[in-house]
Amino acid sequence: MFRPVDPKVSFPELEARILDFWKQNEIFRRSVDERPESKRFNFYEGPPTANARPGIHHVLARVFKDLVPRYKTMQGYRVPRKAGWDTHGLPVELEIEKALGISSKPEIEAYGIAAFNQLCKDSVSKYVEEWTRLSERIAFWADLEHPYVTWHNEYIETGWWIFKQLWDHGSVYSDYRVTPHCPRCGTSLSDHEVSQGYEDDTPDPSVFVKFRVDPMTFSQKLVKREMIFSDPGPVALVAWTTTPWTLPGNVALAVKEDAIYGLYKDGDEYLVVAQALAEKVLPEGVESVASFYGRNLVGLEYEPLYRPETLGLDVRRFDHEGRLRKVTDVADTEGRRRVIAADYVSLDDGSGIVHTAPAFGGEDFEQGKLHNLLFVQPVDLRGLMAEGLPGAGKFVKDADKDVIRDLTERGQMLRSATLKHTYPFCWRCHTPLLYYAKPSWYIRTTSQREKLMAGNERINWYPEHIKNGRFGNWLENNIDWAFSRERYWGTPLPFWRCTACNHDMCVGSKAELVELAVDRAQAEALTDLHRPYIDEILLRCETCGADAKRVPEVADAWFDSGAMPYAQWHYPFENVEEFEKSFPADYICEAIDQTRGWFYTLHAEATMLRAAESVPDGISYRNVICLGHIQDEKGSKMSKSKGNVVDPWTILDRFGADATRWYMYSAGFARTSGRFGASLVEEGLRRFLLTLWNTYSFFVSYANIDGIDPRKAPEGTPPAIDRWLLSELNALIEKVTTELEKYDPTDAARALDGFVDDLSNWYVRRNRRRFWRGVAESDQDKQSAYYTLYTALTTVAKLLAPFTPFVADELWQNLVREIDPDAPTSVHLAAWPVANPALIDESLNAETQLVKRVCSLGRAARAKAQIKVRLPIAQVLVKTRRPEEAAAVRANEALILEELNAKSLSLLEDDREVVRYTIKPNLPVLGRKYGSDVATIRQGLAKLPAQVVIDFVRKGEPVPVEGFALEPSEILLEAQDTAGYAVASEGGHTVAVTTEITPELADEGLAREIVRRIQDMRREAGFDLADRITTWYQGGEDVTRVAQAHAAYIQAETLTTNLIAGAAPADAFTAEHDLEGESLTLGVRRA
């Protein structure tokens, strides 16, 4: 009736068969096409870059992406899944640089931009086949045959359209400001890219530098405040920095106006620092001379550390409109710098005086505008120090030592040390980033901050804390998006600047490009919108008619990925209806770092486009699962340098995709980062998949023997245990559905795990006799058992389908399709189960849960006394919390006695018969709270009857002692078992077992051991479940006596027709055993 099931399953081999079945029957295509267009569920694939092999973290993301679409498909939704490839940007360029053995932009340009970009284009499909193979192997279902690709002209054109919408809305602008800059890659980076490259514990210098002040000038400042001091020596303002290389760019020192600063005498020198920090900063033994507010230092001039006019540096000054003007008069750069006031000056660390260099800091740059400061740039875009400076020609981080040495030799270094702090590195090449003033293009996201935050409120985040935590905080502190990159392989910015009047123009389509081109034929013939070809197209300036040249930058690759809702359809140039049906996404999923990446750019672009009234909604996704990062088995970050990176194929080839998927869902990666490794996957396979498989195998084996149609519901009222399983099954349907609707796959998986454990280790174990042929139960009872187990297995197959799609379909093909050819071809084409509330009996569920707990505590008590499970005990004693629980225990007495292998059961009014309690005060807790009153409390507690205290503690109520109300946590109850009993307690339930073993009990235990040995031999000999056998035995006096006394029991349990004392014949399967030190030889043969 059913295809026989091999208990020794190889899941990888099974999965290979199922993969072939899916392909032959086009199950994925049908799962989409056979659902109605009118019921859409939209999923967006975050595009990976296929220029390297996929890793285990990609498996993690893909199995979570796959889960929800499968679930929604079974609910009747049409769920198209268009795959995509992210093909532009630094990750691709750096791989090509490495392959060519080059490392700089001049080398790229010497090689040729066209040739370089062609290599980039070729590389991004290098591992597509490998990605496709892995995706199929793990059952990640997506349309990989018709993906969106970000380098395609159609995709780029939609990107241009987005820029044009934002341009016309006034949301795009060019500005000269400080931006994160990678000197290795030679380009700006956006704030969300920077956030992905921070490294903790980065060592950097920590230096306190002395900026000299003219003593007379400083003295006059103090005179004005009636703080005259005699004999003023050299005076210096002490400023702190961790970037000594920026000191040649210093043009001001900032102080906090309302903070108190001090003048301190150190030998012959006077030093100024914030009074609150003086002890940390200054050497011991300094003398405090005077104190004053920071505002009294504002305007004070000091001598520059380095003079730019002598070094040929780029020197400019901020004019009154905040624009930088070239300084042509050398006199304008000479002389002293001055002290300014700034709100950002902190007294938490440093000296309270902040070194200010507008070329290297955003706040410094703004202060430059506010105070019309000089602007000195001593570093080039490669991060090299200018000629004439300490460390000239060196990378700035290497030049730090030269600057420190120079200032030390000149007597301007108070002290220097090294600290470890968090510092940003390039997220792709890992070069230290510089904050560098330069021109860049920006999207004015700050203008829509409120809409960004309001849109976020409409998004369902899992885990929920991401919404107003990591993502919400990011939006609240949003800064304008620096989206231009001074690179080559990317979406070219569609901005042209007039060579005559500097007027800027934006092109929103290929057609508009042709229309505005100086040479329309040249533009029309353009087949590749990338550099350098697009750079050759000149436009006619719409203002003065002169030629306009394209600006050289390309777009941030994150802009490309954020454009995918529109660009995947080449919207609005075609597929308008398809876009409208697919926007916004109902579900997306990526790792937590994408809160600064794809999650953000998707949200930002949708919000900006909605503000420009260019799209129908201001959010681009409704539900998102945010995954934690994957760590090794010890909880460490995976990295190639540590050698702890897990190759996904080693796991898949050994354990299979279902085991890998199941571990990832149940381990909680949808909530936090977690450990991953072979032993963890193997444990999940053993605990869950093999438990399910053994139950499935058990069912098929006995169903085939009995030839019963398990689909037929029994007549009359089923036994309580069947009703319980069906009740729990329908509760499980409700639970899994509820959790998946909440986008919580972890609790859904754990509910399934718990049910399968109950199914195998409670229901099947408790009901084995009902499935055995020849047992004297009614046919109706056997039908009920088969129907119940079959219903559970086929329902679990459907519930498991989104989680473990292979084993779910194996169960479906055998249990359903083998006896019903008209059933859906695959479980993935079947309908999601719907719970029947009428079958859910909460009272029965609670009663069974209580019985299981009593049995669990009883087994724990037996283990505590080291009594083997096959050795009977005389009595089990149970104390419950309520009378109705006691009644439930009594009603299930026979079951509990069988489970615990006990002869009798008694109910306890309280547990004092089996446990003695010692009451003690929790002194560490009481001491902190009550101090000297602890002695009084201790004496009072000792006077109280123990049971009175126990009753208060168990009810969770305060215990009155000598006028004090002690919380239950402030009292310790130490339990000791009474002699002759072993006791286990939990949650107000207590179970005790008697520990005395009589000779009669010992004999019965020995009989059970003999049965187990015979059953083991049946399996080892390869007998079928229904085979009758003859058994021979030889042993010592005790074994022989017990075998004879318990012959009927042994024969019934082992399907033995003849139990014969004596040696087995040569053709029997024989084995020797040791039973409690006594030898036993057994032989078995089919009867």
PEURBEL-V483501 format. One record per residue. N is the residue number from 1. OMEGA is omega in radians with two decimals (* if undefined). Layout:
BEGIN
n: {N/N}
omega: {OMEGA/OMEGA}
END
This chain:
BEGIN
n: {1/2/3/4/5/6/7/8/9/10/11/12/13/14/15/16/17/18/19/20/21/22/23/24/25/26/27/28/29/30/31/32/33/34/35/36/37/38/39/40/41/42/43/44/45/46/47/48/49/50/51/52/53/54/55/56/57/58/59/60/61/62/63/64/65/66/67/68/69/70/71/72/73/74/75/76/77/78/79/80/81/82/83/84/85/86/87/88/89/90/91/92/93/94/95/96/97/98/99/100/101/102/103/104/105/106/107/108/109/110/111/112/113/114/115/116/117/118/119/120/121/122/123/124/125/126/127/128/129/130/131/132/133/134/135/136/137/138/139/140/141/142/143/144/145/146/147/148/149/150/151/152/153/154/155/156/157/158/159/160/161/162/163/164/165/166/167/168/169/170/171/172/173/174/175/176/177/178/179/180/181/182/183/184/185/186/187/188/189/190/191/192/193/194/195/196/197/198/199/200/201/202/203/204/205/206/207/208/209/210/211/212/213/214/215/216/217/218/219/220/221/222/223/224/225/226/227/228/229/230/231/232/233/234/235/236/237/238/239/240/241/242/243/244/245/246/247/248/249/250/251/252/253/254/255/256/257/258/259/260/261/262/263/264/265/266/267/268/269/270/271/272/273/274/275/276/277/278/279/280/281/282/283/284/285/286/287/288/289/290/291/292/293/294/295/296/297/298/299/300/301/302/303/304/305/306/307/308/309/310/311/312/313/314/315/316/317/318/319/320/321/322/323/324/325/326/327/328/329/330/331/332/333/334/335/336/337/338/339/340/341/342/343/344/345/346/347/348/349/350/351/352/353/354/355/356/357/358/359/360/361/362/363/364/365/366/367/368/369/370/371/372/373/374/375/376/377/378/379/380/381/382/383/384/385/386/387/388/389/390/391/392/393/394/395/396/397/398/399/400/401/402/403/404/405/406/407/408/409/410/411/412/413/414/415/416/417/418/419/420/421/422/423/424/425/426/427/428/429/430/431/432/433/434/435/436/437/438/439/440/441/442/443/444/445/446/447/448/449/450/451/452/453/454/455/456/457/458/459/460/461/462/463/464/465/466/467/468/469/470/471/472/473/474/475/476/477/478/479/480/481/482/483/484/485/486/487/488/489/490/491/492/493/494/495/496/497/498/499/500/501/502/503/504/505/506/507/508/509/510/511/512/513/514/515/516/517/518/519/520/521/522/523/524/525/526/527/528/529/530/531/532/533/534/535/536/537/538/539/540/541/542/543/544/545/546/547/548/549/550/551/552/553/554/555/556/557/558/559/560/561/562/563/564/565/566/567/568/569/570/571/572/573/574/575/576/577/578/579/580/581/582/583/584/585/586/587/588/589/590/591/592/593/594/595/596/597/598/599/600/601/602/603/604/605/606/607/608/609/610/611/612/613/614/615/616/617/618/619/620/621/622/623/624/625/626/627/628/629/630/631/632/633/634/635/636/637/638/639/640/641/642/643/644/645/646/647/648/649/650/651/652/653/654/655/656/657/658/659/660/661/662/663/664/665/666/667/668/669/670/671/672/673/674/675/676/677/678/679/680/681/682/683/684/685/686/687/688/689/690/691/692/693/694/695/696/697/698/699/700/701/702/703/704/705/706/707/708/709/710/711/712/713/714/715/716/717/718/719/720/721/722/723/724/725/726/727/728/729/730/731/732/733/734/735/736/737/738/739/740/741/742/743/744/745/746/747/748/749/750/751/752/753/754/755/756/757/758/759/760/761/762/763/764/765/766/767/768/769/770/771/772/773/774/775/776/777/778/779/780/781/782/783/784/785/786/787/788/789/790/791/792/793/794/795/796/797/798/799/800/801/802/803/804/805/806/807/808/809/810/811/812/813/814/815/816/817/818/819/820/821/822/823/824/825/826/827/828/829/830/831/832/833/834/835/836/837/838/839/840/841/842/843/844/845/846/847/848/849/850/851/852/853/854/855/856/857/858/859/860/861/862/863/864/865/866/867/868/869/870/871/872/873/874/875/876/877/878/879/880/881/882/883/884/885/886/887/888/889/890/891/892/893/894/895/896/897/898/899/900/901/902/903/904/905/906/907/908/909/910/911/912/913/914/915/916/917/918/919/920/921/922/923/924/925/926/927/928/929/930/931/932/933/934/935/936/937/938/939/940/941/942/943/944/945/946/947/948/949/950/951/952/953/954/955/956/957/958/959/960/961/962/963/964/965/966/967/968/969/970/971/972/973/974/975/976/977/978/979/980/981/982/983/984/985/986/987/988/989/990/991/992/993/994/995/996/997/998/999/1000/1001/1002/1003/1004/1005/1006/1007/1008/1009/1010/1011/1012/1013/1014/1015/1016/1017/1018/1019/1020/1021/1022/1023/1024/1025/1026/1027/1028/1029/1030/1031/1032/1033/1034/1035/1036/1037/1038/1039/1040/1041/1042/1043/1044/1045/1046/1047/1048/1049/1050/1051/1052/1053/1054/1055/1056/1057/1058/1059/1060/1061/1062/1063/1064/1065/1066/1067/1068/1069/1070/1071/1072/1073/1074/1075/1076/1077/1078/1079/1080/1081/1082/1083/1084/1085/1086/1087}
omega: {3.04/3.06/-3.13/-3.09/3.11/3.14/-3.13/-3.02/2.92/-3.09/3.07/3.12/3.09/-3.10/3.09/3.10/-3.13/3.09/3.10/3.13/3.13/-3.11/-3.10/-3.08/3.10/-3.02/-3.14/-3.13/-3.12/-3.14/3.07/-2.99/-3.08/3.05/-3.02/3.06/-3.07/-3.11/-3.04/2.93/-2.98/3.08/3.05/3.06/3.00/-2.95/3.00/3.05/-3.02/3.09/3.05/-3.13/3.11/-3.13/-3.09/3.10/3.05/3.06/3.13/-3.11/-3.03/-3.13/3.07/3.05/-3.05/-2.98/-3.02/3.08/3.09/3.14/-3.12/3.08/-3.13/3.05/3.06/3.14/2.98/-3.02/3.04/3.11/3.14/3.09/3.13/3.11/3.09/-2.89/-3.09/2.88/-3.06/-3.13/-3.13/-3.11/-3.09/3.09/3.13/3.06/-3.13/-3.14/-3.13/-3.11/3.11/-3.05/-3.14/3.14/3.08/3.12/3.09/-3.10/3.07/3.10/-3.13/-3.10/-3.12/-3.12/3.13/-3.13/3.09/3.08/3.10/-3.12/-3.14/-3.01/-3.00/3.07/-3.06/-3.06/3.12/3.14/3.13/3.10/-3.13/3.14/3.13/-3.13/3.12/-3.09/-3.11/3.11/2.98/-3.06/3.07/3.14/-3.12/-3.14/-3.12/-3.08/2.90/-3.06/-2.95/3.12/3.14/-3.13/-3.11/3.12/3.13/-3.11/3.06/3.06/3.08/3.13/3.11/3.11/-3.10/3.10/-3.13/3.11/-3.12/3.13/-3.14/-3.06/3.11/3.13/3.07/-3.12/3.05/-3.12/3.14/-3.12/3.06/-3.04/3.05/-3.12/3.10/-3.12/3.08/-3.10/3.00/3.02/3.11/-3.13/-3.12/3.04/3.14/-3.07/-3.11/-3.06/3.14/3.09/3.12/3.04/3.07/-3.14/3.09/3.06/2.99/-2.99/3.05/-2.98/3.13/3.06/-2.98/3.11/3.07/-3.07/-3.10/3.11/3.14/3.13/3.13/3.07/-3.13/3.10/3.14/3.12/3.13/3.08/-3.10/3.04/-3.03/3.04/-3.14/3.03/3.11/-3.13/3.11/2.98/-3.07/3.11/-3.08/3.04/3.01/-3.14/-3.13/-3.12/3.12/-3.05/3.05/3.09/-3.11/3.08/-3.13/2.97/-3.09/3.09/3.09/-2.98/-3.03/3.08/3.13/3.11/-3.12/3.02/-3.05/3.13/3.12/-3.05/3.14/-2.99/3.08/-3.10/3.12/3.04/3.03/-3.07/-3.09/-3.07/-3.04/-3.09/-3.14/-2.95/-2.95/3.10/3.11/3.05/3.11/-3.10/3.11/-3.06/-3.06/3.04/-3.06/3.12/3.10/-3.13/3.14/3.07/-3.07/-3.12/3.14/3.13/3.09/-3.10/3.12/3.08/-3.13/-3.10/-3.07/-3.07/-3.14/-3.01/-3.14/-3.12/3.03/-3.11/3.07/3.09/3.07/3.08/-3.05/3.06/3.10/3.12/3.13/3.11/3.10/3.08/-3.12/-3.14/-3.10/-3.12/-3.11/-3.13/-3.07/3.02/-2.93/2.99/-3.10/3.12/3.10/3.07/3.13/-3.11/-3.04/3.11/-3.07/3.04/3.12/3.12/-3.12/-3.08/-3.06/3.07/-2.98/3.03/-3.04/3.13/-3.05/3.14/-2.97/-3.14/-3.12/3.12/3.11/-3.13/3.13/3.08/3.07/3.09/-3.06/-3.02/3.14/-3.08/2.96/3.07/-3.09/-3.13/-3.12/-3.06/3.11/-3.06/3.06/-3.13/-3.12/-3.14/-3.11/3.08/3.11/3.13/3.01/-3.14/-3.10/3.12/3.12/3.00/-2.96/-3.11/3.08/-3.12/3.13/-3.10/-3.13/3.12/3.14/3.14/-3.13/-3.10/3.10/3.13/3.14/3.10/-3.10/3.08/3.10/3.04/3.11/3.14/3.08/3.05/3.04/-3.13/3.12/-3.08/-3.13/3.04/3.07/-3.06/-3.13/-3.06/3.05/3.03/3.06/3.14/3.02/2.96/-2.85/3.11/-3.07/3.09/3.08/3.05/-3.05/2.90/-3.01/-3.11/-3.14/3.13/-3.12/-3.09/-3.11/3.12/3.06/-3.11/3.11/3.09/3.12/3.12/3.14/-3.10/3.07/-3.11/2.96/0.04/-2.97/-3.05/3.12/-3.04/-3.10/3.08/-3.02/-3.10/-3.14/3.11/3.12/3.14/-3.11/-3.13/-3.10/2.98/-3.11/-3.01/3.03/-2.95/-3.10/3.12/-3.13/-3.07/-2.92/-3.03/-3.12/3.06/-3.13/3.08/-3.08/-3.10/3.10/-3.13/-3.11/-3.13/-3.10/-3.02/3.14/3.08/-3.13/3.14/3.09/3.11/-3.07/-3.14/3.05/-3.14/3.13/3.08/-3.14/-3.10/-3.06/-3.04/3.02/3.10/-3.06/-3.14/3.11/-3.14/-3.14/-3.08/-3.08/-3.12/3.12/-3.07/-3.13/2.92/0.02/-3.01/-3.13/-3.12/-3.09/-3.10/3.05/3.08/3.07/-3.13/-3.10/-3.14/-3.05/3.10/3.12/3.13/3.05/-3.14/3.12/3.05/-2.96/-2.98/2.97/-3.08/2.93/-3.13/3.08/3.04/3.11/-3.07/3.09/-3.14/-2.98/3.12/-3.07/-3.02/3.13/3.13/-3.04/3.11/0.04/-3.03/3.06/3.09/-3.10/-3.11/3.13/3.09/-3.08/3.12/-3.02/-3.07/-0.06/3.08/3.01/-3.06/2.95/-3.12/3.02/3.13/-2.98/3.14/3.14/2.97/3.06/-3.06/-3.01/3.11/-3.10/-3.06/3.02/-3.07/-3.11/-3.10/3.11/-3.13/-3.13/3.13/3.10/3.10/3.10/3.14/-3.09/3.10/-3.01/-3.09/-3.12/2.99/-3.12/3.05/-3.07/-3.09/-3.11/2.96/-3.07/-3.01/2.97/3.14/-3.11/-3.11/3.10/-3.03/3.13/3.13/3.12/3.09/3.10/3.08/-3.14/-3.10/3.11/-3.12/-3.09/3.10/-3.12/3.05/-3.08/-3.08/3.10/3.12/-3.08/-3.12/-3.08/-3.02/-3.12/-3.11/-3.11/3.13/3.12/3.13/-3.06/3.12/-3.09/3.12/-3.01/-3.09/3.06/3.13/3.09/-3.14/-3.04/3.05/-3.08/-3.09/3.10/3.09/-3.05/-3.07/-3.14/3.08/-3.14/3.12/3.08/3.10/-3.10/-3.06/-3.02/-3.01/3.14/3.05/3.08/-3.10/-3.14/3.09/3.07/3.14/3.10/-3.12/-3.09/-3.11/-3.09/3.12/3.12/3.10/-3.04/3.13/-3.11/3.03/-3.02/-3.13/-3.07/3.13/-3.13/3.06/3.09/-3.11/-3.14/3.04/-3.08/-3.08/3.06/3.11/3.11/-3.10/3.12/3.06/3.13/3.12/3.14/3.01/3.09/3.11/3.12/-3.08/-3.10/3.13/3.14/-3.10/3.12/3.05/3.09/-3.09/3.09/-3.12/-3.09/-3.14/3.08/-3.14/-3.11/3.05/3.09/3.13/-3.14/-3.13/-3.13/3.07/3.09/-3.12/-3.08/-2.95/3.03/-3.04/-3.10/-3.12/-3.13/-3.00/-3.08/-3.08/-3.10/-3.14/-3.07/3.06/3.03/3.09/-2.95/2.99/3.13/3.06/-3.13/3.11/3.11/3.10/3.13/-3.14/3.13/-3.13/-3.10/-3.12/3.11/3.12/3.14/-3.08/-3.12/3.08/3.09/3.10/3.14/3.13/-3.12/-3.01/3.11/-3.06/-3.11/-2.96/-3.11/-3.09/3.09/-3.14/3.04/3.11/-3.11/-3.09/-3.06/-3.04/-3.06/-3.03/-3.14/-3.11/3.10/-3.11/3.13/3.11/3.10/-3.04/-3.11/3.06/-3.12/3.01/-3.11/3.13/3.08/-3.13/3.11/-3.08/3.01/-3.08/-3.11/-3.13/-3.12/-3.13/-3.07/-3.14/3.12/3.10/-3.12/3.13/3.14/3.10/3.10/3.14/3.12/3.13/3.11/3.13/3.12/3.12/3.10/3.10/3.10/3.12/3.09/-3.14/3.12/3.14/3.13/3.08/-3.11/-3.03/-3.12/-3.14/-3.11/3.04/-3.03/-2.98/2.97/-3.10/-3.02/2.98/-3.14/-3.10/-3.03/3.14/-3.13/3.06/3.10/3.12/3.12/3.10/-3.13/-3.14/-3.11/-3.05/-3.09/3.13/-3.10/3.13/3.12/-3.14/-3.06/3.12/-3.10/-3.09/-3.12/-3.12/3.07/3.08/-3.13/3.01/2.98/-3.00/-3.12/3.09/-3.01/-3.10/2.98/-3.12/3.00/-3.11/3.12/3.05/3.08/-2.95/3.14/3.14/-3.11/-3.11/3.14/-3.02/-2.98/3.06/-3.05/3.13/-3.09/-3.13/3.12/3.14/-3.11/3.14/-3.14/-3.14/-3.13/-3.12/-3.06/3.04/-3.07/-3.07/3.10/3.14/-3.13/-3.12/3.10/-3.08/-3.10/3.09/-3.11/-3.09/3.09/-3.14/3.13/-3.12/3.04/3.12/3.10/3.08/-3.09/3.07/3.14/-3.14/-3.12/3.13/3.13/3.04/3.11/-3.06/3.06/-3.11/3.03/-3.13/3.11/-3.13/2.92/-2.94/3.01/-3.10/3.06/3.03/3.13/3.08/3.12/3.07/3.09/3.05/3.06/-3.03/3.12/3.13/3.13/3.09/3.14/3.11/3.13/3.11/-3.13/3.09/3.12/3.10/3.12/3.10/3.10/3.13/-3.12/-3.13/3.12/3.13/3.07/-3.11/3.06/-3.13/-3.11/-3.13/3.11/3.12/3.02/-3.09/-3.05/-3.08/2.98/-3.04/2.92/-3.08/3.03/3.12/3.04/3.14/3.14/-3.06/-3.09/-3.12/-3.13/-3.13/-3.11/3.14/3.13/-3.10/-3.06/-3.07/-3.10/3.13/-3.10/-3.12/-3.11/-3.07/-3.02/-3.09/3.10/3.12/3.11/3.08/-2.95/3.03/3.13/-3.08/3.13/3.08/-3.05/-3.08/3.10/3.04/-3.02/3.09/3.09/-3.09/3.08/3.13/3.11/3.10/3.13/-3.07/3.09/3.06/-3.12/3.01/-3.13/3.11/3.08/-3.12/*}
END
